[in-house]
Amino acid sequence: MLHSHGLNRPRLLDAASGRRRDGRDEKRRKCSIGRMKRLLAVVAGGLGLGALLRRRSRRTQAPSPADDLRAKLAESKAQEEVAAEAPQTVEERRADVHAQARRAIDDLG
């Protein structure tokens, strides 16, 4: 059975170790991965923020469907008020319904 070398394990030589033969490091002391991650995060955040602002500005320029619905509701309420002012008898209402039906039949035929 082979035993573990522990901390006394054999070291990598030459180019695989990242050191020059004279003992000086060739690799940088600090890694640039963290900087790149931050840069990418800032760029992505900026693009996202720009897209959000463009989307919000388009919404404010277009007329709101809610405003259209409010206008229709106000119109229908005004028509209901006019219709409610003149109470009809049953005979008058029946005559109106028959007249509407005749108009509908004439439109179809």
Secondary structure in CASP SS format (residue, H / E / C, confidence):
PFRMAT SS
TARGET T0000
AUTHOR 0000-0000-0000
METHOD secondary structure of the structure
MODEL  1
M C 1.00
L C 1.00
H C 1.00
S C 1.00
H C 1.00
G H 1.00
L H 1.00
N H 1.00
R C 1.00
P C 1.00
R C 1.00
L C 1.00
L C 1.00
D H 1.00
A H 1.00
A H 1.00
S H 1.00
G C 1.00
R E 1.00
R C 1.00
R C 1.00
D C 1.00
G C 1.00
R C 1.00
D E 1.00
E C 1.00
K C 1.00
R C 1.00
R C 1.00
K C 1.00
C C 1.00
S C 1.00
I H 1.00
G H 1.00
R H 1.00
M H 1.00
K H 1.00
R H 1.00
L H 1.00
L H 1.00
A H 1.00
V H 1.00
V H 1.00
A H 1.00
G H 1.00
G H 1.00
L H 1.00
G H 1.00
L H 1.00
G H 1.00
A H 1.00
L H 1.00
L H 1.00
R H 1.00
R H 1.00
R H 1.00
S H 1.00
R H 1.00
R H 1.00
T H 1.00
Q H 1.00
A C 1.00
P C 1.00
S C 1.00
P H 1.00
A H 1.00
D H 1.00
D H 1.00
L H 1.00
R H 1.00
A H 1.00
K H 1.00
L H 1.00
A H 1.00
E H 1.00
S H 1.00
K H 1.00
A H 1.00
Q H 1.00
E H 1.00
E H 1.00
V H 1.00
A H 1.00
A H 1.00
E H 1.00
A C 1.00
P C 1.00
Q C 1.00
T C 1.00
V H 1.00
E H 1.00
E H 1.00
R H 1.00
R H 1.00
A H 1.00
D H 1.00
V H 1.00
H H 1.00
A H 1.00
Q H 1.00
A H 1.00
R H 1.00
R H 1.00
A H 1.00
I H 1.00
D H 1.00
D H 1.00
L H 1.00
G C 1.00
END
